[in-house]
Amino acid sequence: MDLGEQILKILNKKYEPLSLIETRFNQFDLAFKTDRDGLPLVAFVGHKDDAGKLLGERFARRLRQLVNGRIIKESWEYKGEACMECSASRN
């Protein structure tokens, strides 16, 4: 699976640093973890089950940045199927 253009628009924004963001896009549940700068680094795309686990696929972001934080190269890599516990089921 490839991340679509519309999902990439969501993932190219800045969010709260060091957090887990959960959202919904069309028929998919989307969760991603951000780094200290608020950039998404790991994304999970799939469907939540009744227990709150997100079953789907995992993607990891590779970034090349300058010291000032400017991104010079980035890519999202498919890492395989994943099962992730979302914040609704965490302590």
N, CA, C and O of each residue as an XYZ file, in Angstrom:
364
protein
N       0.843     -1.183      0.000
C       0.000      0.000      0.000
C       0.885      1.242      0.000
O       1.929      1.280      0.652
N       0.458      2.229     -0.724
C       1.155      3.502     -0.792
C       0.301      4.543     -0.077
O      -0.928      4.488     -0.134
N       0.948      5.488      0.595
C       0.189      6.574      1.199
C      -0.311      7.486      0.099
O       0.456      7.889     -0.775
N      -1.566      7.806      0.135
C      -2.139      8.659     -0.899
C      -1.774     10.119     -0.704
O      -1.289     10.525      0.353
N      -2.015     10.887     -1.733
C      -1.689     12.306     -1.723
C      -2.415     13.058     -0.610
O      -1.839     13.945      0.021
N      -3.679     12.706     -0.367
C      -4.463     13.399      0.654
C      -3.986     13.044      2.067
O      -4.002     13.895      2.957
N      -3.568     11.811      2.274
C      -3.023     11.424      3.585
C      -1.679     12.114      3.795
O      -1.374     12.540      4.910
N      -0.879     12.229      2.754
C       0.402     12.921      2.867
C       0.213     14.398      3.232
O       1.046     14.969      3.936
N      -0.864     15.016      2.764
C      -1.145     16.399      3.144
C      -1.362     16.503      4.649
O      -0.925     17.469      5.274
N      -2.032     15.519      5.231
C      -2.243     15.493      6.679
C      -0.913     15.295      7.399
O      -0.643     15.954      8.403
N      -0.086     14.390      6.886
C       1.169     14.048      7.543
C       2.273     15.083      7.325
O       3.299     15.025      8.003
N       2.097     16.008      6.420
C       3.118     17.026      6.178
C       2.933     18.271      7.035
O       3.700     19.224      6.899
N       1.941     18.286      7.906
C       1.716     19.407      8.814
C       2.473     19.173     10.119
O       2.915     18.060     10.404
N       2.615     20.235     10.901
C       3.214     20.126     12.231
C       2.108     19.988     13.263
O       1.043     20.594     13.141
N       2.381     19.175     14.285
C       1.427     18.911     15.349
C       2.106     19.105     16.696
O       3.246     19.563     16.767
N       1.405     18.758     17.750
C       1.967     18.853     19.094
C       3.185     17.928     19.202
O       3.110     16.761     18.818
N       4.302     18.440     19.721
C       5.515     17.610     19.826
C       5.327     16.410     20.753
O       4.588     16.469     21.736
N       6.009     15.332     20.417
C       6.050     14.104     21.219
C       4.660     13.633     21.645
O       4.401     13.434     22.832
N       3.788     13.462     20.688
C       2.429     13.029     21.007
C       1.940     11.985     20.011
O       2.559     11.743     18.974
N       0.823     11.382     20.353
C       0.138     10.441     19.478
C      -1.145     11.117     19.021
O      -2.003     11.447     19.839
N      -1.275     11.319     17.733
C      -2.437     11.989     17.153
C      -3.294     10.933     16.469
O      -2.798     10.120     15.690
N      -4.586     10.958     16.773
C      -5.526     10.032     16.138
C      -6.569     10.837     15.380
O      -7.096     11.825     15.892
N      -6.863     10.410     14.161
C      -7.855     11.093     13.346
C      -8.505     10.078     12.411
O      -8.140      8.903     12.397
N      -9.442     10.538     11.657
C     -10.134      9.669     10.701
C     -10.030     10.318      9.330
O     -10.200     11.529      9.194
N      -9.748      9.508      8.318
C      -9.688      9.990      6.943
C     -10.495      9.044      6.078
O     -10.172      7.860      5.979
N     -11.549      9.562      5.448
C     -12.481      8.739      4.668
C     -12.903      7.525      5.490
O     -13.465      7.692      6.573
N     -12.649      6.321      5.012
C     -13.062      5.131      5.751
C     -11.949      4.586      6.642
O     -12.139      3.554      7.285
N     -10.789      5.252      6.698
C      -9.643      4.762      7.462
C      -9.461      5.507      8.777
O      -9.749      6.699      8.876
N      -8.982      4.789      9.781
C      -8.509      5.415     11.001
C      -7.022      5.664     10.807
O      -6.317      4.829     10.241
N      -6.550      6.802     11.270
C      -5.171      7.205     11.074
C      -4.609      7.631     12.424
O      -5.211      8.450     13.119
N      -3.464      7.081     12.796
C      -2.774      7.473     14.025
C      -1.308      7.667     13.681
O      -0.740      6.917     12.887
N      -0.702      8.680     14.287
C       0.716      8.902     14.039
C       1.384      9.511     15.261
O       0.762     10.230     16.043
N       2.671      9.201     15.403
C       3.488      9.699     16.499
C       4.379     10.809     15.962
O       4.912     10.716     14.857
N       4.532     11.867     16.766
C       5.337     13.001     16.343
C       6.667     13.057     17.093
O       6.813     12.495     18.179
N       7.637     13.754     16.481
C       8.943     13.931     17.114
C       8.945     15.215     17.947
O       7.893     15.823     18.146
N      10.100     15.626     18.428
C      10.190     16.806     19.293
C       9.856     18.106     18.567
O       9.569     19.121     19.202
N       9.893     18.074     17.236
C       9.533     19.253     16.447
C       8.071     19.238     16.012
O       7.605     20.194     15.392
N       7.347     18.176     16.324
C       5.941     18.078     15.944
C       5.707     17.480     14.571
O       4.596     17.555     14.046
N       6.739     16.887     13.979
C       6.594     16.256     12.664
C       6.243     14.779     12.835
O       6.892     14.086     13.618
N       5.240     14.286     12.126
C       4.905     12.861     12.197
C       6.068     11.999     11.692
O       6.632     12.269     10.631
N       6.421     10.955     12.464
C       7.511     10.059     12.082
C       7.044      8.644     11.825
O       7.610      7.951     10.979
N       6.019      8.199     12.541
C       5.473      6.854     12.369
C       3.971      7.001     12.191
O       3.316      7.686     12.977
N       3.417      6.360     11.161
C       1.984      6.460     10.888
C       1.373      5.065     10.785
O       1.984      4.140     10.250
N       0.167      4.938     11.304
C      -0.601      3.699     11.228
C      -1.901      4.014     10.500
O      -2.611      4.949     10.874
N      -2.217      3.245      9.468
C      -3.425      3.443      8.680
C      -4.185      2.131      8.663
O      -3.629      1.095      8.298
N      -5.455      2.166      9.054
C      -6.245      0.940      9.067
C      -7.616      1.180      9.666
O      -8.239      2.216      9.435
N      -8.080      0.201     10.444
C      -9.397      0.272     11.068
C      -9.275     -0.122     12.525
O      -8.566     -1.072     12.857
N      -9.970      0.610     13.407
C      -9.988      0.273     14.822
C     -10.986     -0.846     15.057
O     -12.063     -0.875     14.461
N     -10.610     -1.768     15.935
C     -11.562     -2.803     16.322
C     -12.323     -2.343     17.564
O     -12.131     -1.216     18.020
N     -13.177     -3.192     18.111
C     -14.001     -2.825     19.263
C     -13.172     -2.570     20.511
O     -13.612     -1.841     21.400
N     -11.987     -3.153     20.599
C     -11.122     -2.982     21.765
C     -10.268     -1.718     21.663
O      -9.538     -1.400     22.602
N     -10.341     -1.001     20.560
C      -9.573      0.222     20.391
C      -8.217      0.029     19.743
O      -7.421      0.966     19.688
N      -7.939     -1.173     19.250
C      -6.669     -1.427     18.569
C      -6.804     -1.080     17.098
O      -7.806     -1.398     16.457
N      -5.796     -0.435     16.583
C      -5.789     -0.073     15.174
C      -5.083     -1.193     14.407
O      -3.888     -1.426     14.590
N      -5.824     -1.868     13.563
C      -5.285     -2.948     12.745
C      -5.099     -2.424     11.337
O      -6.040     -1.929     10.715
N      -3.882     -2.536     10.842
C      -3.635     -2.005      9.509
C      -2.177     -2.067      9.132
O      -1.510     -3.082      9.335
N      -1.685     -0.974      8.582
C      -0.337     -0.941      8.049
C       0.455      0.192      8.675
O      -0.093      1.243      9.009
N       1.759     -0.037      8.830
C       2.647      0.925      9.476
C       3.597      1.519      8.445
O       4.098      0.828      7.559
N       3.829      2.821      8.586
C       4.754      3.545      7.725
C       5.714      4.341      8.607
O       5.324      4.843      9.661
N       6.955      4.453      8.178
C       7.951      5.235      8.899
C       8.505      6.313      7.966
O       8.692      6.090      6.770
N       8.754      7.462      8.536
C       9.239      8.600      7.760
C      10.750      8.741      7.962
O      11.249      8.672      9.085
N      11.452      8.936      6.874
C      12.888      9.213      6.915
C      13.078     10.666      6.519
O      12.612     11.107      5.469
N      13.767     11.396      7.374
C      13.989     12.825      7.136
C      15.472     13.136      7.071
O      16.270     12.571      7.818
N      15.826     14.023      6.188
C      17.156     14.632      6.164
C      16.928     16.112      6.404
O      16.272     16.786      5.610
N      17.474     16.615      7.507
C      17.275     18.011      7.859
C      18.599     18.714      8.045
O      19.606     18.103      8.403
N      18.580     20.017      7.795
C      19.725     20.863      8.103
C      19.664     21.226      9.585
O      18.657     20.971     10.246
N      20.717     21.808     10.098
C      20.773     22.180     11.512
C      19.647     23.154     11.874
O      19.131     23.114     12.992
N      19.271     24.010     10.956
C      18.204     24.978     11.223
C      16.804     24.349     11.140
O      15.812     25.049     11.343
N      16.707     23.060     10.849
C      15.420     22.367     10.813
C      14.797     22.260      9.439
O      13.768     21.603      9.280
N      15.396     22.890      8.438
C      14.839     22.816      7.079
C      14.995     21.406      6.531
O      16.084     20.832      6.576
N      13.904     20.849      6.014
C      13.904     19.501      5.460
C      14.451     19.560      4.039
O      13.958     20.320      3.205
N      15.473     18.751      3.772
C      16.024     18.730      2.425
C      15.638     17.454      1.674
O      15.677     17.418      0.444
N      15.268     16.413      2.414
C      14.841     15.173      1.773
C      13.974     14.396      2.751
O      14.262     14.343      3.947
N      12.903     13.788      2.228
C      12.033     12.973      3.075
C      11.369     11.896      2.247
O      11.186     12.038      1.038
N      11.011     10.816      2.920
C      10.261      9.754      2.258
C       9.530      8.935      3.322
O       9.958      8.864      4.474
N       8.432      8.328      2.918
C       7.669      7.430      3.781
C       7.895      6.010      3.282
O       7.748      5.733      2.092
N       8.253      5.112      4.194
C       8.514      3.724      3.844
C       7.464      2.818      4.474
O       7.124      2.960      5.648
N       6.962      1.893      3.680
C       6.023      0.883      4.168
C       6.797     -0.119      5.017
O       7.814     -0.655      4.576
N       6.316     -0.373      6.240
C       7.003     -1.275      7.159
C       6.233     -2.563      7.430
O       6.705     -3.414      8.183
N       5.059     -2.717      6.830
C       4.309     -3.959      6.982
C       3.038     -3.788      7.798
O       2.656     -2.681      8.178
N       2.405     -4.909      8.050
C       1.167     -4.901      8.819
C       1.472     -4.659     10.283
O       2.533     -5.032     10.784
N       0.518     -4.024     10.966
C       0.745     -3.673     12.359
C      -0.560     -3.690     13.139
O      -1.651     -3.581     12.580
N      -0.411     -3.826     14.424
C      -1.529     -3.714     15.363
C      -1.070     -2.743     16.436
O      -0.059     -2.984     17.095
N      -1.792     -1.656     16.621
C      -1.372     -0.637     17.562
C      -2.492     -0.321     18.533
O      -3.641     -0.134     18.134
N      -2.145     -0.262     19.823
C      -3.125      0.148     20.823
C      -3.217      1.659     20.789
O      -2.209      2.356     20.904
N      -4.420      2.158     20.633
C      -4.624      3.602     20.573
C      -4.869      4.150     21.964
O      -5.048      3.392     22.918
N      -4.878      5.474     22.079
C      -4.958      6.123     23.389
C      -6.255      5.806     24.118
O      -6.295      5.886     25.345
N      -7.303      5.454     23.413
C      -8.575      5.145     24.056
C      -8.440      3.924     24.961
O      -9.193      3.796     25.927
N      -7.502      3.029     24.674
C      -7.358      1.819     25.472
C      -6.115      1.857     26.354
O      -5.821      0.882     27.046
N      -5.364      2.994     26.339
C      -4.179      3.100     27.182
C      -4.533      3.714     28.517
O      -5.605      4.296     28.683
N      -3.618      3.578     29.475
C      -3.848      4.154     30.822
C      -3.882      5.642     30.783
O      -4.064      6.283     31.818
